[in-house]
Amino acid sequence: MSSASLQLPFNDITARQEAFSSAYIQAVAAVAGCSIASPKPDNDKIDWWIGSRVRGTKFTKPQIHVQVKCLLSQVAVGEHTSYDLDIDTYDNLRDSRVSSPRILVVVLAPKDFPDWLKQDEERLALCHCAYWLSLKGEPDVPNKTTKTVHLSRSNVFSPRALQAMMVRASNGEDLAGVTDAEDLL
């Protein structure tokens, strides 16, 4: 099937990006064993609430709030990938007084949407990758339109990283520095 036949009449790329990034978040949460819900209406710059049954030293059943963006890009290179975040979203995600941790997840997808997934009888693979960032406590910025944020390529939004975030949240700890290699026990 050609790219043109896939595109018409479904040609709103922004809607596709939103749906694709949501599918990515849902897939990671499912594999991590977490529950997921979408707030209605989304009036707080949060796309997903992800919850867990983890019992930590301070809290049980932690929740992490996620704002997800999709960036049409090549596979990331270098130590970081950058994203221009609107100031309202930046300000909401940097709020240090919220009761549940908040993160930004940026899903990188190929520029040509038919390449967003690979499928055969053995697997369905979403392409390329997603990275996460906690903006908690970041400073106010004088710019009134956008803030460029830099997501470390070591912060892959994976099932193991999400589980580590849940453990940290249940222990009342910051999410900064969570890695796939973190001891979950």
C-alpha positions as CSV (number, residue, x, y, z in Angstrom):
1,M,0.0,0.0,0.0
2,S,1.5,3.4,-1.0
3,S,1.9,6.3,1.3
4,A,-0.7,8.3,-0.6
5,S,-3.3,5.5,-0.2
6,L,-2.7,5.4,3.5
7,Q,-2.9,9.2,3.8
8,L,-6.2,10.0,2.2
9,P,-8.7,10.8,3.5
10,F,-7.0,10.5,6.9
11,N,-4.5,13.3,6.4
12,D,-4.5,15.2,9.7
13,I,-0.9,14.5,10.8
14,T,-1.4,16.2,14.2
15,A,-4.3,13.9,15.1
16,R,-2.1,10.9,14.0
17,Q,0.8,12.1,16.2
18,E,-1.5,12.4,19.2
19,A,-3.0,8.9,18.6
20,F,0.4,7.3,18.0
21,S,2.0,8.9,21.1
22,S,-1.0,7.8,23.2
23,A,-0.6,4.3,21.9
24,Y,3.0,4.3,22.9
25,I,2.2,5.4,26.4
26,Q,-0.5,2.8,26.8
27,A,1.8,0.0,25.5
28,V,4.5,0.9,28.0
29,A,2.0,1.2,30.9
30,A,0.5,-2.2,29.9
31,V,3.8,-4.0,29.9
32,A,4.8,-2.3,33.2
33,G,1.6,-3.6,34.8
34,C,0.2,-0.2,35.5
35,S,-3.3,1.2,35.1
36,I,-3.9,4.2,32.9
37,A,-6.6,6.8,32.4
38,S,-7.0,10.0,30.5
39,P,-8.4,13.0,32.4
40,K,-11.5,14.5,30.9
41,P,-11.4,17.4,30.3
42,D,-7.6,17.9,29.9
43,N,-7.5,21.3,31.5
44,D,-4.2,20.9,33.4
45,K,-1.8,20.0,30.6
46,I,-1.9,16.3,31.6
47,D,-2.7,13.7,29.0
48,W,-2.5,10.5,31.2
49,W,-2.7,9.4,34.8
50,I,-0.7,6.2,35.3
51,G,-1.2,4.3,38.5
52,S,0.4,1.4,40.3
53,R,-0.4,-0.9,43.2
54,V,3.1,-0.4,44.6
55,R,3.4,-0.1,48.4
56,G,6.3,2.2,49.2
57,T,7.8,3.5,52.4
58,K,5.6,6.6,52.3
59,F,2.6,6.0,50.0
60,T,0.7,3.2,48.4
61,K,-0.9,3.2,45.0
62,P,1.2,6.0,43.5
63,Q,0.2,8.0,40.4
64,I,2.3,9.7,37.8
65,H,0.8,12.4,35.6
66,V,2.1,12.5,32.0
67,Q,2.1,15.1,29.3
68,V,3.0,13.4,26.0
69,K,4.2,15.0,22.8
70,C,5.1,13.5,19.4
71,L,8.1,14.8,17.4
72,L,8.5,13.7,13.8
73,S,12.3,13.1,13.7
74,Q,15.0,10.8,12.7
75,V,16.3,8.4,15.3
76,A,17.9,10.5,18.1
77,V,21.6,11.0,18.0
78,G,23.9,12.6,20.6
79,E,23.3,12.7,24.4
80,H,20.0,14.7,24.2
81,T,17.0,15.3,22.1
82,S,15.3,18.7,22.2
83,Y,11.7,19.8,22.2
84,D,10.2,23.2,22.1
85,L,7.5,23.2,24.8
86,D,4.8,25.9,25.1
87,I,5.3,28.0,28.2
88,D,1.9,27.1,29.7
89,T,2.7,23.4,29.6
90,Y,6.3,24.1,30.9
91,D,4.9,26.0,33.8
92,N,2.4,23.3,34.7
93,L,5.0,20.5,34.5
94,R,7.6,22.4,36.7
95,D,5.1,23.0,39.5
96,S,6.8,21.5,42.6
97,R,3.7,21.7,44.8
98,V,1.6,19.0,43.0
99,S,0.8,15.9,44.9
100,S,1.6,13.5,42.1
101,P,4.8,13.6,40.1
102,R,4.5,15.0,36.6
103,I,6.7,14.1,33.6
104,L,6.9,15.1,30.0
105,V,7.3,12.2,27.5
106,V,8.4,13.0,24.0
107,V,7.8,10.2,21.4
108,L,10.0,10.4,18.4
109,A,8.4,9.0,15.3
110,P,9.7,8.7,11.7
111,K,8.9,11.7,9.5
112,D,7.0,9.4,7.1
113,F,4.0,8.0,9.0
114,P,3.8,4.6,7.2
115,D,7.2,4.0,8.9
116,W,5.7,4.6,12.4
117,L,5.2,0.9,13.0
118,K,6.6,-2.4,11.7
119,Q,4.3,-5.5,11.7
120,D,4.6,-9.1,10.9
121,E,3.3,-12.3,12.3
122,E,5.8,-12.2,15.2
123,R,5.6,-8.6,16.4
124,L,4.1,-5.2,16.2
125,A,6.9,-2.6,16.7
126,L,6.4,1.1,17.3
127,C,9.2,3.2,15.9
128,H,11.4,5.1,17.1
129,C,11.6,5.8,20.8
130,A,10.2,7.9,23.7
131,Y,12.2,9.8,26.3
132,W,10.9,11.3,29.5
133,L,11.8,14.3,31.7
134,S,10.8,15.6,35.1
135,L,10.6,19.4,35.0
136,K,9.8,19.7,38.7
137,G,11.3,22.8,40.3
138,E,12.7,24.2,37.0
139,P,13.0,28.0,37.0
140,D,10.5,30.5,35.6
141,V,11.7,31.8,32.2
142,P,11.3,35.2,30.7
143,N,10.2,33.8,27.4
144,K,6.4,33.9,27.0
145,T,6.0,31.5,24.1
146,T,8.2,28.4,24.3
147,K,11.0,26.8,26.3
148,T,13.4,24.4,24.7
149,V,13.8,21.4,26.9
150,H,16.5,18.7,26.5
151,L,15.6,15.1,27.2
152,S,18.5,12.8,28.0
153,R,18.7,9.8,25.7
154,S,19.4,7.7,28.9
155,N,15.8,8.5,30.0
156,V,14.0,6.0,27.7
157,F,10.4,5.8,28.6
158,S,10.3,2.0,29.1
159,P,8.3,-0.4,31.2
160,R,11.2,-0.9,33.6
161,A,11.8,2.9,33.9
162,L,8.1,3.4,34.6
163,Q,8.2,0.8,37.3
164,A,11.2,2.5,38.9
165,M,9.4,5.8,38.8
166,M,6.4,4.2,40.6
167,V,8.7,2.9,43.3
168,R,10.3,6.3,43.7
169,A,6.9,8.0,43.8
170,S,5.6,5.6,46.5
171,N,8.7,6.3,48.6
172,G,8.1,10.1,48.3
173,E,11.2,10.6,46.2
174,D,11.9,12.7,43.2
175,L,11.9,11.0,39.8
176,A,15.0,12.7,38.5
177,G,17.7,10.2,37.8
178,V,15.5,7.1,37.5
179,T,17.0,4.6,35.1
180,D,16.2,1.2,33.7
181,A,19.0,-0.3,35.8
182,E,17.5,0.9,39.1
183,D,16.9,-1.8,41.7
184,L,13.2,-2.2,42.1
185,L,13.2,-4.3,45.3
